[in-house]
Amino acid sequence: MTAATDTVRLDCALLQERLASANPPRLLDVRTPAEFAAVHIPGSYNVPLDTLREHRDELRHHLDTDVVLVCRSGQRAEQAERTLAEAGLPGVQVLTGGMSGWEAVGGTVNRGRDCWDLERQVRFTAGSLVLGGVLGSIAVPRLKWLSGAIGAGLVFAGATGTCGMAMLLAKMPWNRPSSYDPQAVIGQLAESR
């Protein structure tokens, strides 16, 4: 397994140069389809992290190492990089700062309907559960353990870089538009070689 410190990073300015070159890299955006629909870098392919994990061996056959992985901040892209390295495709790059960094430097984007990014959804859900647990514990004292469990989950997420709540929320209907077809995206990647 490739360690997180072995991740090859690409800063936004260099990606802008490479996208303007004769041989631009392929961009894989590993955010949810809803996040991708809201804003993405033109020409990127949406392969959500859970889809990438599920189809990693198939994707490996349609990709080379001139791939840049994109998410909101870089964390999911790093997980995707490790997944592809485990599947036999080392050396793909992760966009430093993700879409947040890309937009901050004025990178070109395509915009669609607005939606909350996955990290904001996690903060809202975790905060709501903690608040509900604390307030509910006034009437039902054992509900305080709900707040404790959510806190423990957030500590675990921070320590490991993985978040079970984010994985669960990514599967919710509002994050998976019915029009998303992973096989179609894989076919597009095969055709663009």
Secondary structure, 3 states (H helix, E strand, C coil): CCCHHHCEEECHHHHHHHHCCCCCCEEEECCCHHHHHHEECCCCEECCHHHHHHCHHHHHCCCCCCEEEECCCCHHHHHHHHHHHHCCCCCCEEECCHHHHHHHCCCCCEECCCCCCHHHHHHHHHHHHHHHHHHHCCCCHHHHHHHHHHHHHHHHHHHHCCCHHHHHHHCCHHHCCCCCCHHHHHHHHHHCC
